[in-house]
Amino acid sequence: MTIERHATTALMSQAVVHNGVAYLSGQVAMDLPGAPVADQARAIFARIDSLLDRVGTDRSKLLSA
């Protein structure tokens, strides 16, 4: 079994794939402090979409959120 880590820093990986399942770390709108909730949500979903694309999948295949 392999573990693929993506967008990795010294502390964590933003996405990990194990046995064909992608796991994402908690995503927040760090670049938009104080912004309206709708803007923060759009930024978070864009980040999630980008990470999922990076590991070869998309939101249509989510198992849990």
C-alpha positions, 0 to 999 in steps of 0.5 A, a space after each residue: 500500500 502506498 501513501 501519496 502526499 500532496 501540497 506537503 509542508 514540514 507540518 502537514 499535507 493538504 491532501 493524502 491519497 491512500 488505497 485510492 481514497 483522497 483525504 483533505 486537511 481542514 481548509 480555511 480562508 486564511 487569505 480573506 480574514 474579515 471577508 463576508 462568509 460567502 467570499 470565504 466559502 467560495 475561496 475554500 471551495 476553490 481550494 478544495 477543487 484545486 486539491 481534488 484536481 491535483 489528486 485526480 478526482 472531483 467533488 462528485 465523488 465525495 464520501 464525506 464532508 
